[in-house]
Amino acid sequence: MRIGDAAAAAGTTPRALRFYEERGLLPPPRRTATGQRDYGPEEVARVRVIRELLALGLTVEDLRSVVDRIGLLVENPQRQCGRADSEVPGSGVVDRRIAALDAEIDRLSRLRAGLALRASGRQ
């Protein structure tokens, strides 16, 4: 299917598919005789997994570090990710992202408390 159809099937845009390809998350698709990208169901499923992982808070760089393992989630969407064997490269991606999110939540909580205190006039 053409890029617009594949993007619609995956719930994204053609621009996002090209971006994922440029960043190495999506392998270059087959090309038609006229040079147009030709996506199949496997690529659409991969894009869906990528979008789900990004929506969960992982970054494109996080995914690039484990790009070789994205296919495992495509094959088995119920597969557990993260907290894997520490000797496997990239196995700590989820733990590092959770730690970064926790740090950001702490920072925002402190900001909120300071602003609330200032707004109440009780500095």
Biopython code that builds the backbone (N, CA, C, O; Angstrom):
import numpy as np
from Bio.PDB.StructureBuilder import StructureBuilder

atoms = [
    (1, "MET", "N", (0.837, -1.174, 0.000)),
    (1, "MET", "CA", (0.000, 0.000, 0.000)),
    (1, "MET", "C", (0.881, 1.236, 0.000)),
    (1, "MET", "O", (2.016, 1.202, 0.476)),
    (2, "ARG", "N", (0.360, 2.312, -0.529)),
    (2, "ARG", "CA", (1.113, 3.558, -0.601)),
    (2, "ARG", "C", (1.229, 4.194, 0.773)),
    (2, "ARG", "O", (0.535, 3.811, 1.715)),
    (3, "ILE", "N", (2.119, 5.170, 0.871)),
    (3, "ILE", "CA", (2.449, 5.764, 2.155)),
    (3, "ILE", "C", (1.236, 6.374, 2.855)),
    (3, "ILE", "O", (1.103, 6.239, 4.071)),
    (4, "GLY", "N", (0.357, 7.035, 2.119)),
    (4, "GLY", "CA", (-0.827, 7.635, 2.730)),
    (4, "GLY", "C", (-1.764, 6.589, 3.316)),
    (4, "GLY", "O", (-2.315, 6.778, 4.401)),
    (5, "ASP", "N", (-1.942, 5.496, 2.601)),
    (5, "ASP", "CA", (-2.798, 4.413, 3.083)),
    (5, "ASP", "C", (-2.180, 3.727, 4.295)),
    (5, "ASP", "O", (-2.875, 3.407, 5.260)),
    (6, "ALA", "N", (-0.868, 3.504, 4.239)),
    (6, "ALA", "CA", (-0.180, 2.863, 5.365)),
    (6, "ALA", "C", (-0.233, 3.754, 6.600)),
    (6, "ALA", "O", (-0.460, 3.275, 7.711)),
    (7, "ALA", "N", (-0.026, 5.043, 6.402)),
    (7, "ALA", "CA", (-0.081, 5.978, 7.525)),
    (7, "ALA", "C", (-1.465, 5.982, 8.149)),
    (7, "ALA", "O", (-1.594, 5.942, 9.373)),
    (8, "ALA", "N", (-2.492, 6.031, 7.331)),
    (8, "ALA", "CA", (-3.865, 6.016, 7.840)),
    (8, "ALA", "C", (-4.145, 4.722, 8.592)),
    (8, "ALA", "O", (-4.779, 4.743, 9.647)),
    (9, "ALA", "N", (-3.681, 3.606, 8.062)),
    (9, "ALA", "CA", (-3.899, 2.311, 8.716)),
    (9, "ALA", "C", (-3.197, 2.242, 10.066)),
    (9, "ALA", "O", (-3.670, 1.564, 10.978)),
    (10, "ALA", "N", (-2.060, 2.944, 10.198)),
    (10, "ALA", "CA", (-1.300, 2.929, 11.447)),
    (10, "ALA", "C", (-1.713, 4.060, 12.381)),
    (10, "ALA", "O", (-1.242, 4.131, 13.516)),
    (11, "GLY", "N", (-2.591, 4.943, 11.911)),
    (11, "GLY", "CA", (-3.059, 6.047, 12.748)),
    (11, "GLY", "C", (-2.075, 7.191, 12.848)),
    (11, "GLY", "O", (-1.972, 7.841, 13.889)),
    (12, "THR", "N", (-1.354, 7.439, 11.773)),
    (12, "THR", "CA", (-0.366, 8.516, 11.789)),
    (12, "THR", "C", (-0.353, 9.222, 10.440)),
    (12, "THR", "O", (-1.317, 9.131, 9.681)),
    (13, "THR", "N", (0.717, 9.912, 10.145)),
    (13, "THR", "CA", (0.823, 10.677, 8.909)),
    (13, "THR", "C", (1.957, 10.134, 8.038)),
    (13, "THR", "O", (2.860, 9.461, 8.537)),
    (14, "PRO", "N", (1.910, 10.426, 6.748)),
    (14, "PRO", "CA", (3.030, 10.047, 5.887)),
    (14, "PRO", "C", (4.352, 10.667, 6.359)),
    (14, "PRO", "O", (5.409, 10.042, 6.275)),
    (15, "ARG", "N", (4.271, 11.878, 6.844)),
    (15, "ARG", "CA", (5.479, 12.544, 7.345)),
    (15, "ARG", "C", (6.107, 11.744, 8.497)),
    (15, "ARG", "O", (7.329, 11.613, 8.573)),
    (16, "ALA", "N", (5.263, 11.213, 9.389)),
    (16, "ALA", "CA", (5.778, 10.412, 10.507)),
    (16, "ALA", "C", (6.454, 9.143, 9.986)),
    (16, "ALA", "O", (7.501, 8.754, 10.504)),
    (17, "LEU", "N", (5.888, 8.500, 8.987)),
    (17, "LEU", "CA", (6.512, 7.292, 8.433)),
    (17, "LEU", "C", (7.884, 7.609, 7.861)),
    (17, "LEU", "O", (8.835, 6.856, 8.069)),
    (18, "ARG", "N", (7.992, 8.717, 7.142)),
    (18, "ARG", "CA", (9.295, 9.104, 6.595)),
    (18, "ARG", "C", (10.276, 9.417, 7.730)),
    (18, "ARG", "O", (11.455, 9.071, 7.653)),
    (19, "PHE", "N", (9.778, 10.076, 8.785)),
    (19, "PHE", "CA", (10.627, 10.390, 9.939)),
    (19, "PHE", "C", (11.122, 9.113, 10.606)),
    (19, "PHE", "O", (12.310, 9.006, 10.910)),
    (20, "TYR", "N", (10.240, 8.140, 10.843)),
    (20, "TYR", "CA", (10.646, 6.876, 11.457)),
    (20, "TYR", "C", (11.685, 6.168, 10.588)),
    (20, "TYR", "O", (12.632, 5.571, 11.101)),
    (21, "GLU", "N", (11.502, 6.239, 9.286)),
    (21, "GLU", "CA", (12.467, 5.635, 8.370)),
    (21, "GLU", "C", (13.813, 6.358, 8.476)),
    (21, "GLU", "O", (14.857, 5.711, 8.565)),
    (22, "GLU", "N", (13.795, 7.688, 8.467)),
    (22, "GLU", "CA", (15.038, 8.475, 8.570)),
    (22, "GLU", "C", (15.780, 8.198, 9.870)),
    (22, "GLU", "O", (17.011, 8.168, 9.885)),
    (23, "ARG", "N", (15.049, 7.996, 10.953)),
    (23, "ARG", "CA", (15.666, 7.769, 12.262)),
    (23, "ARG", "C", (16.036, 6.308, 12.478)),
    (23, "ARG", "O", (16.601, 5.969, 13.518)),
    (24, "GLY", "N", (15.731, 5.440, 11.523)),
    (24, "GLY", "CA", (16.132, 4.045, 11.624)),
    (24, "GLY", "C", (15.168, 3.160, 12.386)),
    (24, "GLY", "O", (15.493, 2.006, 12.669)),
    (25, "LEU", "N", (13.989, 3.665, 12.729)),
    (25, "LEU", "CA", (13.002, 2.855, 13.450)),
    (25, "LEU", "C", (12.215, 1.961, 12.504)),
    (25, "LEU", "O", (11.731, 0.897, 12.889)),
    (26, "LEU", "N", (12.097, 2.407, 11.280)),
    (26, "LEU", "CA", (11.338, 1.676, 10.265)),
    (26, "LEU", "C", (12.286, 1.398, 9.105)),
    (26, "LEU", "O", (12.842, 2.331, 8.525)),
    (27, "PRO", "N", (12.477, 0.131, 8.761)),
    (27, "PRO", "CA", (13.372, -0.162, 7.636)),
    (27, "PRO", "C", (12.847, 0.476, 6.344)),
    (27, "PRO", "O", (11.638, 0.644, 6.188)),
    (28, "PRO", "N", (13.731, 0.826, 5.435)),
    (28, "PRO", "CA", (13.261, 1.379, 4.162)),
    (28, "PRO", "C", (12.300, 0.399, 3.494)),
    (28, "PRO", "O", (12.612, -0.784, 3.364)),
    (29, "PRO", "N", (11.147, 0.881, 3.076)),
    (29, "PRO", "CA", (10.168, -0.022, 2.468)),
    (29, "PRO", "C", (10.552, -0.387, 1.033)),
    (29, "PRO", "O", (11.417, 0.229, 0.410)),
    (30, "ARG", "N", (9.879, -1.397, 0.553)),
    (30, "ARG", "CA", (10.036, -1.743, -0.860)),
    (30, "ARG", "C", (9.602, -0.531, -1.687)),
    (30, "ARG", "O", (8.886, 0.343, -1.198)),
    (31, "ARG", "N", (10.034, -0.493, -2.916)),
    (31, "ARG", "CA", (9.637, 0.585, -3.824)),
    (31, "ARG", "C", (8.930, -0.023, -5.038)),
    (31, "ARG", "O", (9.267, -1.108, -5.512)),
    (32, "THR", "N", (7.947, 0.718, -5.510)),
    (32, "THR", "CA", (7.257, 0.280, -6.727)),
    (32, "THR", "C", (8.157, 0.589, -7.923)),
    (32, "THR", "O", (9.213, 1.204, -7.775)),
    (33, "ALA", "N", (7.733, 0.161, -9.094)),
    (33, "ALA", "CA", (8.497, 0.432, -10.312)),
    (33, "ALA", "C", (8.648, 1.933, -10.547)),
    (33, "ALA", "O", (9.612, 2.375, -11.172)),
    (34, "THR", "N", (7.701, 2.707, -10.047)),
    (34, "THR", "CA", (7.761, 4.166, -10.208)),
    (34, "THR", "C", (8.471, 4.851, -9.043)),
    (34, "THR", "O", (8.535, 6.079, -8.989)),
    (35, "GLY", "N", (9.008, 4.055, -8.106)),
    (35, "GLY", "CA", (9.788, 4.614, -7.011)),
    (35, "GLY", "C", (8.996, 4.982, -5.764)),
    (35, "GLY", "O", (9.563, 5.514, -4.809)),
    (36, "GLN", "N", (7.704, 4.709, -5.757)),
    (36, "GLN", "CA", (6.899, 5.034, -4.580)),
    (36, "GLN", "C", (7.108, 3.980, -3.494)),
    (36, "GLN", "O", (7.331, 2.802, -3.775)),
    (37, "ARG", "N", (7.029, 4.437, -2.249)),
    (37, "ARG", "CA", (7.145, 3.499, -1.131)),
    (37, "ARG", "C", (5.951, 2.547, -1.160)),
    (37, "ARG", "O", (4.824, 2.937, -1.466)),
    (38, "ASP", "N", (6.235, 1.293, -0.835)),
    (38, "ASP", "CA", (5.194, 0.257, -0.840)),
    (38, "ASP", "C", (5.245, -0.472, 0.499)),
    (38, "ASP", "O", (6.161, -1.253, 0.757)),
    (39, "TYR", "N", (4.259, -0.211, 1.343)),
    (39, "TYR", "CA", (4.223, -0.785, 2.687)),
    (39, "TYR", "C", (3.284, -1.975, 2.734)),
    (39, "TYR", "O", (2.289, -2.040, 2.013)),
    (40, "GLY", "N", (3.626, -2.913, 3.601)),
    (40, "GLY", "CA", (2.785, -4.073, 3.828)),
    (40, "GLY", "C", (2.260, -4.073, 5.251)),
    (40, "GLY", "O", (2.536, -3.149, 6.016)),
    (41, "PRO", "N", (1.504, -5.101, 5.613)),
    (41, "PRO", "CA", (0.931, -5.186, 6.957)),
    (41, "PRO", "C", (2.003, -5.233, 8.052)),
    (41, "PRO", "O", (1.773, -4.750, 9.160)),
    (42, "GLU", "N", (3.168, -5.811, 7.750)),
    (42, "GLU", "CA", (4.234, -5.882, 8.760)),
    (42, "GLU", "C", (4.724, -4.489, 9.139)),
    (42, "GLU", "O", (4.939, -4.206, 10.318)),
    (43, "GLU", "N", (4.900, -3.626, 8.155)),
    (43, "GLU", "CA", (5.355, -2.265, 8.435)),
    (43, "GLU", "C", (4.296, -1.482, 9.201)),
    (43, "GLU", "O", (4.623, -0.718, 10.109)),
    (44, "VAL", "N", (3.041, -1.668, 8.842)),
    (44, "VAL", "CA", (1.953, -0.984, 9.556)),
    (44, "VAL", "C", (1.931, -1.434, 11.015)),
    (44, "VAL", "O", (1.775, -0.610, 11.917)),
    (45, "ALA", "N", (2.087, -2.732, 11.248)),
    (45, "ALA", "CA", (2.112, -3.245, 12.627)),
    (45, "ALA", "C", (3.300, -2.672, 13.389)),
    (45, "ALA", "O", (3.176, -2.341, 14.568)),
    (46, "ARG", "N", (4.434, -2.554, 12.741)),
    (46, "ARG", "CA", (5.630, -1.994, 13.385)),
    (46, "ARG", "C", (5.392, -0.532, 13.762)),
    (46, "ARG", "O", (5.760, -0.106, 14.857)),
    (47, "VAL", "N", (4.787, 0.225, 12.871)),
    (47, "VAL", "CA", (4.502, 1.634, 13.164)),
    (47, "VAL", "C", (3.531, 1.748, 14.340)),
    (47, "VAL", "O", (3.676, 2.638, 15.178)),
    (48, "ARG", "N", (2.565, 0.873, 14.404)),
    (48, "ARG", "CA", (1.635, 0.893, 15.549)),
    (48, "ARG", "C", (2.371, 0.669, 16.864)),
    (48, "ARG", "O", (2.094, 1.346, 17.854)),
    (49, "VAL", "N", (3.310, -0.278, 16.879)),
    (49, "VAL", "CA", (4.102, -0.543, 18.088)),
    (49, "VAL", "C", (4.955, 0.678, 18.425)),
    (49, "VAL", "O", (5.030, 1.081, 19.586)),
    (50, "ILE", "N", (5.590, 1.262, 17.426)),
    (50, "ILE", "CA", (6.410, 2.458, 17.652)),
    (50, "ILE", "C", (5.566, 3.564, 18.263)),
    (50, "ILE", "O", (5.980, 4.197, 19.234)),
    (51, "ARG", "N", (4.404, 3.800, 17.710)),
    (51, "ARG", "CA", (3.521, 4.856, 18.223)),
    (51, "ARG", "C", (3.073, 4.559, 19.657)),
    (51, "ARG", "O", (2.992, 5.468, 20.482)),
    (52, "GLU", "N", (2.785, 3.300, 19.951)),
    (52, "GLU", "CA", (2.382, 2.934, 21.311)),
    (52, "GLU", "C", (3.517, 3.202, 22.301)),
    (52, "GLU", "O", (3.290, 3.751, 23.379)),
    (53, "LEU", "N", (4.737, 2.813, 21.931)),
    (53, "LEU", "CA", (5.878, 3.022, 22.820)),
    (53, "LEU", "C", (6.170, 4.510, 23.019)),
    (53, "LEU", "O", (6.513, 4.935, 24.122)),
    (54, "LEU", "N", (6.033, 5.294, 21.959)),
    (54, "LEU", "CA", (6.217, 6.742, 22.089)),
    (54, "LEU", "C", (5.132, 7.336, 22.982)),
    (54, "LEU", "O", (5.412, 8.223, 23.789)),
    (55, "ALA", "N", (3.899, 6.856, 22.846)),
    (55, "ALA", "CA", (2.793, 7.356, 23.676)),
    (55, "ALA", "C", (2.989, 6.999, 25.147)),
    (55, "ALA", "O", (2.464, 7.682, 26.026)),
    (56, "LEU", "N", (3.738, 5.936, 25.419)),
    (56, "LEU", "CA", (4.010, 5.532, 26.804)),
    (56, "LEU", "C", (5.152, 6.340, 27.430)),
    (56, "LEU", "O", (5.470, 6.159, 28.605)),
    (57, "GLY", "N", (5.763, 7.225, 26.650)),
    (57, "GLY", "CA", (6.786, 8.088, 27.205)),
    (57, "GLY", "C", (8.202, 7.803, 26.761)),
    (57, "GLY", "O", (9.120, 8.543, 27.112)),
    (58, "LEU", "N", (8.398, 6.739, 25.992)),
    (58, "LEU", "CA", (9.733, 6.495, 25.455)),
    (58, "LEU", "C", (10.004, 7.525, 24.360)),
    (58, "LEU", "O", (9.073, 8.043, 23.744)),
    (59, "THR", "N", (11.267, 7.814, 24.123)),
    (59, "THR", "CA", (11.638, 8.773, 23.092)),
    (59, "THR", "C", (12.108, 8.036, 21.847)),
    (59, "THR", "O", (12.354, 6.830, 21.875)),
    (60, "VAL", "N", (12.227, 8.776, 20.766)),
    (60, "VAL", "CA", (12.753, 8.196, 19.536)),
    (60, "VAL", "C", (14.157, 7.658, 19.788)),
    (60, "VAL", "O", (14.515, 6.588, 19.296)),
    (61, "GLU", "N", (14.949, 8.400, 20.554)),
    (61, "GLU", "CA", (16.309, 7.928, 20.865)),
    (61, "GLU", "C", (16.280, 6.646, 21.697)),
    (61, "GLU", "O", (17.100, 5.750, 21.494)),
    (62, "ASP", "N", (15.333, 6.563, 22.634)),
    (62, "ASP", "CA", (15.182, 5.319, 23.397)),
    (62, "ASP", "C", (14.930, 4.158, 22.444)),
    (62, "ASP", "O", (15.555, 3.103, 22.552)),
    (63, "LEU", "N", (14.009, 4.365, 21.513)),
    (63, "LEU", "CA", (13.651, 3.296, 20.582)),
    (63, "LEU", "C", (14.806, 2.958, 19.642)),
    (63, "LEU", "O", (14.987, 1.799, 19.271)),
    (64, "ARG", "N", (15.575, 3.953, 19.262)),
    (64, "ARG", "CA", (16.730, 3.685, 18.398)),
    (64, "ARG", "C", (17.719, 2.748, 19.083)),
    (64, "ARG", "O", (18.374, 1.936, 18.430)),
    (65, "SER", "N", (17.822, 2.870, 20.414)),
    (65, "SER", "CA", (18.784, 2.029, 21.120)),
    (65, "SER", "C", (18.331, 0.576, 21.218)),
    (65, "SER", "O", (19.138, -0.301, 21.524)),
    (66, "VAL", "N", (17.064, 0.312, 20.967)),
    (66, "VAL", "CA", (16.551, -1.066, 21.011)),
    (66, "VAL", "C", (15.806, -1.424, 19.720)),
    (66, "VAL", "O", (14.930, -2.289, 19.719)),
    (67, "VAL", "N", (16.159, -0.761, 18.640)),
    (67, "VAL", "CA", (15.446, -0.935, 17.381)),
    (67, "VAL", "C", (15.392, -2.394, 16.937)),
    (67, "VAL", "O", (14.417, -2.822, 16.320)),
    (68, "ASP", "N", (16.435, -3.154, 17.249)),
    (68, "ASP", "CA", (16.467, -4.555, 16.847)),
    (68, "ASP", "C", (15.460, -5.404, 17.623)),
    (68, "ASP", "O", (15.203, -6.551, 17.257)),
    (69, "ARG", "N", (14.891, -4.845, 18.691)),
    (69, "ARG", "CA", (13.951, -5.612, 19.518)),
    (69, "ARG", "C", (12.491, -5.204, 19.304)),
    (69, "ARG", "O", (11.587, -5.831, 19.857)),
    (70, "ILE", "N", (12.258, -4.168, 18.513)),
    (70, "ILE", "CA", (10.885, -3.728, 18.256)),
    (70, "ILE", "C", (10.091, -4.832, 17.580)),
    (70, "ILE", "O", (8.904, -5.015, 17.851)),
    (71, "GLY", "N", (10.752, -5.562, 16.702)),
    (71, "GLY", "CA", (10.082, -6.660, 16.003)),
    (71, "GLY", "C", (9.510, -7.701, 16.943)),
    (71, "GLY", "O", (8.515, -8.348, 16.617)),
    (72, "LEU", "N", (10.125, -7.872, 18.107)),
    (72, "LEU", "CA", (9.606, -8.838, 19.082)),
    (72, "LEU", "C", (8.226, -8.420, 19.583)),
    (72, "LEU", "O", (7.367, -9.268, 19.829)),
    (73, "LEU", "N", (8.016, -7.112, 19.735)),
    (73, "LEU", "CA", (6.695, -6.628, 20.163)),
    (73, "LEU", "C", (5.685, -6.682, 19.024)),
    (73, "LEU", "O", (4.483, -6.820, 19.252)),
    (74, "VAL", "N", (6.184, -6.573, 17.802)),
    (74, "VAL", "CA", (5.287, -6.714, 16.644)),
    (74, "VAL", "C", (4.776, -8.146, 16.589)),
    (74, "VAL", "O", (3.590, -8.386, 16.362)),
    (75, "GLU", "N", (5.685, -9.098, 16.798)),
    (75, "GLU", "CA", (5.316, -10.518, 16.765)),
    (75, "GLU", "C", (4.402, -10.895, 17.918)),
    (75, "GLU", "O", (3.479, -11.692, 17.752)),
    (76, "ASN", "N", (4.661, -10.318, 19.090)),
    (76, "ASN", "CA", (3.888, -10.654, 20.280)),
    (76, "ASN", "C", (3.595, -9.381, 21.066)),
    (76, "ASN", "O", (4.366, -9.010, 21.951)),
    (77, "PRO", "N", (2.477, -8.700, 20.751)),
    (77, "PRO", "CA", (2.156, -7.433, 21.408)),
    (77, "PRO", "C", (2.011, -7.536, 22.931)),
    (77, "PRO", "O", (2.124, -6.522, 23.620)),
    (78, "GLN", "N", (1.768, -8.722, 23.465)),
    (78, "GLN", "CA", (1.617, -8.897, 24.909)),
    (78, "GLN", "C", (2.958, -9.117, 25.612)),
    (78, "GLN", "O", (3.017, -9.229, 26.837)),
    (79, "ARG", "N", (4.015, -9.175, 24.833)),
    (79, "ARG", "CA", (5.350, -9.427, 25.380)),
    (79, "ARG", "C", (5.732, -8.331, 26.368)),
    (79, "ARG", "O", (5.453, -7.153, 26.145)),
    (80, "GLN", "N", (6.360, -8.726, 27.443)),
    (80, "GLN", "CA", (6.834, -7.777, 28.445)),
    (80, "GLN", "C", (8.049, -7.049, 27.879)),
    (80, "GLN", "O", (8.918, -7.664, 27.261)),
    (81, "CYS", "N", (8.103, -5.748, 28.093)),
    (81, "CYS", "CA", (9.294, -5.029, 27.657)),
    (81, "CYS", "C", (9.933, -4.371, 28.872)),
    (81, "CYS", "O", (9.248, -3.951, 29.805)),
    (82, "GLY", "N", (11.236, -4.292, 28.841)),
    (82, "GLY", "CA", (11.961, -3.699, 29.952)),
    (82, "GLY", "C", (12.261, -4.727, 31.018)),
    (82, "GLY", "O", (11.757, -5.850, 30.990)),
    (83, "ARG", "N", (13.100, -4.313, 31.966)),
    (83, "ARG", "CA", (13.496, -5.139, 33.093)),
    (83, "ARG", "C", (13.972, -6.518, 32.629)),
    (83, "ARG", "O", (13.727, -7.537, 33.275)),
    (84, "ALA", "N", (14.652, -6.508, 31.501)),
    (84, "ALA", "CA", (15.168, -7.767, 30.948)),
    (84, "ALA", "C", (16.570, -8.027, 31.479)),
    (84, "ALA", "O", (17.037, -7.360, 32.402)),
    (85, "ASP", "N", (17.211, -8.984, 30.892)),
    (85, "ASP", "CA", (18.575, -9.353, 31.256)),
    (85, "ASP", "C", (19.479, -8.132, 31.132)),
    (85, "ASP", "O", (19.565, -7.526, 30.064)),
    (86, "SER", "N", (20.150, -7.772, 32.216)),
    (86, "SER", "CA", (20.976, -6.568, 32.217)),
    (86, "SER", "C", (22.178, -6.681, 31.298)),
    (86, "SER", "O", (22.815, -5.670, 31.005)),
    (87, "GLU", "N", (22.505, -7.867, 30.840)),
    (87, "GLU", "CA", (23.632, -8.030, 29.931)),
    (87, "GLU", "C", (23.242, -7.787, 28.485)),
    (87, "GLU", "O", (24.110, -7.702, 27.615)),
    (88, "VAL", "N", (21.960, -7.676, 28.218)),
    (88, "VAL", "CA", (21.492, -7.421, 26.865)),
    (88, "VAL", "C", (21.525, -5.916, 26.630)),
    (88, "VAL", "O", (20.937, -5.160, 27.403)),
    (89, "PRO", "N", (22.212, -5.462, 25.558)),
    (89, "PRO", "CA", (22.264, -4.028, 25.295)),
    (89, "PRO", "C", (20.861, -3.436, 25.175)),
    (89, "PRO", "O", (19.992, -4.002, 24.511)),
    (90, "GLY", "N", (20.653, -2.302, 25.817)),
    (90, "GLY", "CA", (19.366, -1.621, 25.727)),
    (90, "GLY", "C", (18.325, -2.117, 26.698)),
    (90, "GLY", "O", (17.204, -1.608, 26.700)),
    (91, "SER", "N", (18.656, -3.096, 27.528)),
    (91, "SER", "CA", (17.640, -3.669, 28.406)),
    (91, "SER", "C", (17.181, -2.699, 29.481)),
    (91, "SER", "O", (16.104, -2.884, 30.048)),
    (92, "GLY", "N", (17.965, -1.676, 29.777)),
    (92, "GLY", "CA", (17.599, -0.722, 30.816)),
    (92, "GLY", "C", (16.845, 0.490, 30.318)),
    (92, "GLY", "O", (16.623, 1.428, 31.084)),
    (93, "VAL", "N", (16.444, 0.502, 29.056)),
    (93, "VAL", "CA", (15.768, 1.668, 28.479)),
    (93, "VAL", "C", (14.517, 2.037, 29.269)),
    (93, "VAL", "O", (14.319, 3.205, 29.603)),
    (94, "VAL", "N", (13.692, 1.074, 29.565)),
    (94, "VAL", "CA", (12.440, 1.350, 30.271)),
    (94, "VAL", "C", (12.732, 1.846, 31.683)),
    (94, "VAL", "O", (12.113, 2.805, 32.143)),
    (95, "ASP", "N", (13.661, 1.206, 32.367)),
    (95, "ASP", "CA", (14.011, 1.642, 33.726)),
    (95, "ASP", "C", (14.552, 3.068, 33.725)),
    (95, "ASP", "O", (14.198, 3.868, 34.591)),
    (96, "ARG", "N", (15.413, 3.389, 32.750)),
    (96, "ARG", "CA", (15.953, 4.752, 32.676)),
    (96, "ARG", "C", (14.858, 5.772, 32.378)),
    (96, "ARG", "O", (14.869, 6.872, 32.930)),
    (97, "ARG", "N", (13.921, 5.418, 31.514)),
    (97, "ARG", "CA", (12.845, 6.351, 31.176)),
    (97, "ARG", "C", (11.931, 6.553, 32.379)),
    (97, "ARG", "O", (11.488, 7.674, 32.629)),
    (98, "ILE", "N", (11.637, 5.488, 33.132)),
    (98, "ILE", "CA", (10.821, 5.615, 34.339)),
    (98, "ILE", "C", (11.526, 6.516, 35.346)),
    (98, "ILE", "O", (10.885, 7.361, 35.972)),
    (99, "ALA", "N", (12.826, 6.349, 35.509)),
    (99, "ALA", "CA", (13.584, 7.199, 36.431)),
    (99, "ALA", "C", (13.542, 8.658, 35.978)),
    (99, "ALA", "O", (13.398, 9.559, 36.804)),
    (100, "ALA", "N", (13.665, 8.893, 34.677)),
    (100, "ALA", "CA", (13.601, 10.261, 34.159)),
    (100, "ALA", "C", (12.215, 10.861, 34.383)),
    (100, "ALA", "O", (12.093, 12.032, 34.742)),
    (101, "LEU", "N", (11.180, 10.062, 34.173)),
    (101, "LEU", "CA", (9.813, 10.548, 34.415)),
    (101, "LEU", "C", (9.595, 10.847, 35.896)),
    (101, "LEU", "O", (8.975, 11.854, 36.240)),
    (102, "ASP", "N", (10.096, 9.985, 36.770)),
    (102, "ASP", "CA", (9.981, 10.225, 38.210)),
    (102, "ASP", "C", (10.680, 11.521, 38.602)),
    (102, "ASP", "O", (10.150, 12.292, 39.402)),
    (103, "ALA", "N", (11.862, 11.768, 38.049)),
    (103, "ALA", "CA", (12.594, 13.003, 38.348)),
    (103, "ALA", "C", (11.818, 14.219, 37.857)),
    (103, "ALA", "O", (11.766, 15.241, 38.541)),
    (104, "GLU", "N", (11.224, 14.113, 36.689)),
    (104, "GLU", "CA", (10.434, 15.231, 36.157)),
    (104, "GLU", "C", (9.184, 15.466, 36.995)),
    (104, "GLU", "O", (8.809, 16.615, 37.228)),
    (105, "ILE", "N", (8.540, 14.411, 37.448)),
    (105, "ILE", "CA", (7.364, 14.548, 38.322)),
    (105, "ILE", "C", (7.763, 15.237, 39.619)),
    (105, "ILE", "O", (7.046, 16.116, 40.096)),
    (106, "ASP", "N", (8.900, 14.849, 40.199)),
    (106, "ASP", "CA", (9.394, 15.499, 41.421)),
    (106, "ASP", "C", (9.645, 16.982, 41.177)),
    (106, "ASP", "O", (9.257, 17.823, 41.988)),
    (107, "ARG", "N", (10.298, 17.304, 40.057)),
    (107, "ARG", "CA", (10.596, 18.701, 39.732)),
    (107, "ARG", "C", (9.316, 19.520, 39.572)),
    (107, "ARG", "O", (9.205, 20.627, 40.099)),
    (108, "LEU", "N", (8.358, 18.963, 38.843)),
    (108, "LEU", "CA", (7.092, 19.668, 38.635)),
    (108, "LEU", "C", (6.305, 19.805, 39.946)),
    (108, "LEU", "O", (5.648, 20.821, 40.171)),
    (109, "SER", "N", (6.370, 18.799, 40.794)),
    (109, "SER", "CA", (5.682, 18.873, 42.093)),
    (109, "SER", "C", (6.265, 20.000, 42.940)),
    (109, "SER", "O", (5.528, 20.741, 43.590)),
    (110, "ARG", "N", (7.596, 20.125, 42.930)),
    (110, "ARG", "CA", (8.234, 21.223, 43.674)),
    (110, "ARG", "C", (7.835, 22.583, 43.096)),
    (110, "ARG", "O", (7.548, 23.519, 43.841)),
    (111, "LEU", "N", (7.820, 22.685, 41.781)),
    (111, "LEU", "CA", (7.397, 23.934, 41.146)),
    (111, "LEU", "C", (5.961, 24.286, 41.525)),
    (111, "LEU", "O", (5.656, 25.433, 41.851)),
    (112, "ARG", "N", (5.093, 23.293, 41.478)),
    (112, "ARG", "CA", (3.688, 23.514, 41.802)),
    (112, "ARG", "C", (3.541, 23.975, 43.243)),
    (112, "ARG", "O", (2.802, 24.917, 43.531)),
    (113, "ALA", "N", (4.245, 23.311, 44.141)),
    (113, "ALA", "CA", (4.158, 23.679, 45.563)),
    (113, "ALA", "C", (4.655, 25.094, 45.777)),
    (113, "ALA", "O", (4.048, 25.855, 46.531)),
    (114, "GLY", "N", (5.756, 25.461, 45.123)),
    (114, "GLY", "CA", (6.274, 26.821, 45.255)),
    (114, "GLY", "C", (5.330, 27.857, 44.703)),
    (114, "GLY", "O", (5.152, 28.920, 45.297)),
    (115, "LEU", "N", (4.727, 27.563, 43.585)),
    (115, "LEU", "CA", (3.786, 28.496, 42.978)),
    (115, "LEU", "C", (2.526, 28.621, 43.831)),
    (115, "LEU", "O", (2.013, 29.726, 44.011)),
    (116, "ALA", "N", (2.026, 27.516, 44.353)),
    (116, "ALA", "CA", (0.841, 27.558, 45.210)),
    (116, "ALA", "C", (1.120, 28.363, 46.466)),
    (116, "ALA", "O", (0.272, 29.134, 46.915)),
    (117, "LEU", "N", (2.297, 28.187, 47.032)),
    (117, "LEU", "CA", (2.687, 28.935, 48.222)),
    (117, "LEU", "C", (2.750, 30.431, 47.914)),
    (117, "LEU", "O", (2.265, 31.260, 48.684)),
    (118, "ARG", "N", (3.349, 30.754, 46.783)),
    (118, "ARG", "CA", (3.465, 32.173, 46.361)),
    (118, "ARG", "C", (2.072, 32.749, 46.124)),
    (118, "ARG", "O", (1.792, 33.873, 46.540)),
    (119, "ALA", "N", (1.203, 32.000, 45.469)),
    (119, "ALA", "CA", (-0.139, 32.491, 45.156)),
    (119, "ALA", "C", (-0.969, 32.709, 46.426)),
    (119, "ALA", "O", (-1.836, 33.583, 46.468)),
    (120, "SER", "N", (-0.697, 31.914, 47.447)),
    (120, "SER", "CA", (-1.455, 32.061, 48.698)),
    (120, "SER", "C", (-0.952, 33.215, 49.545)),
    (120, "SER", "O", (-1.595, 33.612, 50.517)),
    (121, "GLY", "N", (0.208, 33.752, 49.170)),
    (121, "GLY", "CA", (0.772, 34.868, 49.915)),
    (121, "GLY", "C", (1.495, 34.453, 51.184)),
    (121, "GLY", "O", (1.813, 35.306, 52.012)),
    (122, "ARG", "N", (1.762, 33.167, 51.358)),
    (122, "ARG", "CA", (2.404, 32.660, 52.578)),
    (122, "ARG", "C", (3.869, 32.341, 52.366)),
    (122, "ARG", "O", (4.411, 31.515, 53.100)),
    (123, "GLN", "N", (4.499, 32.913, 51.460)),
    (123, "GLN", "CA", (5.893, 32.628, 51.128)),
    (123, "GLN", "C", (6.631, 32.222, 52.314)),
    (123, "GLN", "O", (7.826, 31.940, 52.230)),
]
sb = StructureBuilder()
sb.init_structure("model")
sb.init_model(0)
sb.init_chain("A")
sb.init_seg("    ")
for serial, (resi, resn, name, xyz) in enumerate(atoms, 1):
    if name == "N":
        sb.init_residue(resn, " ", resi, " ")
    sb.init_atom(name, np.array(xyz, "f"), 0.0, 1.0, " ", f" {name:<3s}", serial, name[0])
structure = sb.get_structure()
